[in-house]
Amino acid sequence: MSNAKSFQEIIASETPVLIDFHATWCGPCKTMAPILDQVKRELGDSVTIIKVDVDRNQQLASQLNISGVPTLILYKSGKQCYRKSGVIPAQEITRVIQQYQ
């Protein structure tokens, strides 16, 4: 993500957009990767999943008050619908996304 405008365009989508704020040095973030892969396999094109490295995107992380990683934020039509930090089970993520499809 090169700038805030492109981020705004991405989250404006009618399709739910799940953003995984992570860091390369974060153990729990590595745990989330296969969980998010499973969610994507289950839900396919009904969700967009984007990974954002907080160390490379410090301005965006600061703007969104990301204080811990991993943090997942779900957007639909530019509105934040869900936000949670830590390792989250695939079933919970899938259930939340399905509420906004």
C-alpha distance (Angstrom), angle and dihedral (degrees) to the residues before:
residue distance angle dihedral
M1 . . .
S2 3.72 . .
N3 3.78 100.2 .
A4 3.79 144.7 3.2
K5 3.81 92.4 -104.3
S6 3.79 92.5 62.0
F7 3.81 88.9 47.9
Q8 3.81 89.7 53.0
E9 3.81 90.1 49.4
I10 3.79 91.3 50.3
I11 3.82 95.9 49.9
A12 3.82 91.9 45.2
S13 3.81 88.8 73.6
E14 3.81 120.9 122.9
T15 3.81 85.9 -138.2
P16 3.82 111.2 80.5
V17 3.81 111.4 -100.6
L18 3.81 117.6 -153.3
I19 3.78 114.1 -162.4
D20 3.78 119.4 -161.1
F21 3.79 109.9 -157.9
H22 3.79 105.3 -159.8
A23 3.80 144.7 151.0
T24 3.80 129.4 -136.7
W25 3.83 91.7 -126.8
C26 3.82 94.1 51.5
G27 3.83 116.6 106.4
P28 3.83 96.5 -162.5
C29 3.83 88.5 49.6
K30 3.81 89.0 59.3
T31 3.82 87.9 51.7
M32 3.82 90.1 54.1
A33 3.84 94.8 54.5
P34 3.85 97.3 76.7
I35 3.83 90.1 39.3
L36 3.82 90.4 56.5
D37 3.82 90.2 45.0
Q38 3.82 88.2 55.3
V39 3.83 91.6 48.8
K40 3.83 90.4 50.4
R41 3.82 91.3 49.3
E42 3.82 90.5 50.8
L43 3.81 97.3 44.4
G44 3.82 101.3 30.0
D45 3.79 115.6 178.5
S46 3.81 93.1 -3.9
V47 3.82 88.1 85.9
T48 3.79 136.4 35.1
I49 3.80 114.3 -144.5
I50 3.79 118.4 -163.1
K51 3.79 128.1 -178.0
V52 3.81 117.2 -146.5
D53 3.80 119.9 -168.6
V54 3.82 105.6 -141.8
D55 3.82 92.2 -154.2
R56 3.81 91.1 56.9
N57 3.81 94.6 39.4
Q58 3.80 101.8 40.7
Q59 3.80 94.6 147.6
L60 3.80 92.9 55.0
A61 3.82 92.4 43.5
S62 3.80 89.6 50.9
Q63 3.81 92.7 46.2
L64 3.84 89.5 53.9
N65 3.83 93.8 42.6
I66 3.79 93.7 -119.5
S67 3.80 101.7 176.2
G68 3.80 100.2 162.9
V69 3.78 137.0 28.8
P70 2.90 138.2 -99.4
T71 3.80 94.7 39.7
L72 3.79 120.2 163.9
I73 3.80 120.6 -158.0
L74 3.80 122.5 -175.9
Y75 3.79 118.3 -154.5
K76 3.77 131.2 -174.5
S77 3.79 123.5 179.5
G78 3.81 89.7 -8.7
K79 3.82 94.1 -55.9
Q80 3.78 124.5 116.1
C81 3.81 106.6 -122.9
Y82 3.81 101.7 171.3
R83 3.77 138.8 10.7
K84 3.78 130.2 -179.8
S85 3.79 136.8 156.4
G86 3.78 128.4 -145.0
V87 3.78 132.9 34.8
I88 3.81 108.9 -32.7
P89 3.82 123.6 -166.5
A90 3.81 116.7 -112.1
Q91 3.82 91.7 -121.2
E92 3.81 91.7 58.1
I93 3.81 93.2 47.5
T94 3.82 91.4 47.6
R95 3.82 92.1 48.2
V96 3.81 92.4 50.3
I97 3.81 93.7 47.5
Q98 3.81 91.7 48.2
Q99 3.81 89.6 56.4
Y100 3.81 88.8 63.7
Q101 3.81 101.4 41.5
